[in-house]
Amino acid sequence: MSIITEVIESTKAIIQGMSITLSYLPRRKQTVQYPEEPVTVQPRYRGQHLLHVDELGREKCVACFLCAAACPAECIYIEAADDPRPAEKRIGVDERYAKIYNIDYGRCIFCGYCVEACPKDAITHGYNFELSVYNRADLLKRKDDLLITKQIQSKNYRVAFSDEDVDSEYKEV
């Protein structure tokens, strides 16, 4: 008798699962014609990282290694250097700056812990999501690739308005 009840329960579960799947078939599809039409991203979207500079163009990163320590994927590599020059001529805002700042996007999980750990707000997530490459070595982004003054942002996105809900499955287009 238990085999028959198991078959009945399994059949009920399959029918219930298929009914949910089949209920989505008549709904209108939400397809974005990607390169011709920009993708809408949320304001809190985590894209490629940006290394910020202050209003004088000096790098904010002081090479404290907190972002590298907070990274669970261990994809951030930093080498620090000292700059004993006067404050106006320095590369960074402090005497210490990041001589080398690399992020390996082959390992990065875009968790945002590096952004939260930074005491100087030197690193944030940008909106650039076009990171596909043909060679794995090209996923290693160096400081010049990450600096906000040198990074080329994609034009194929737009940031959603605060009252716009782009994650809804019933999105009005």
MOTAQUI-V971407 format. One record per run of one state. SS is the DSSP state (A for helix, B for strand, O for the rest). FROM is the first residue (numbers start at 1). LEN is the number of residues. If there is no record, write none. Layout:
BEGIN
ss->(SS/SS)
from->(FROM/FROM)
len->(LEN/LEN)
END
This chain:
BEGIN
ss->(O/A/O/B/O/B/O/B/O/B/O/A/O/B/O/A/O/B/O/B/O/A/O/B/O/A/B/O/A/B/O/B/O)
from->(1/2/24/39/42/49/52/53/54/59/60/66/71/76/83/87/90/92/93/96/105/113/118/123/126/136/140/142/143/147/148/157/160)
len->(1/22/15/3/7/3/1/1/5/1/6/5/5/7/4/3/2/1/3/9/8/5/5/3/10/4/2/1/4/1/9/3/14)
END
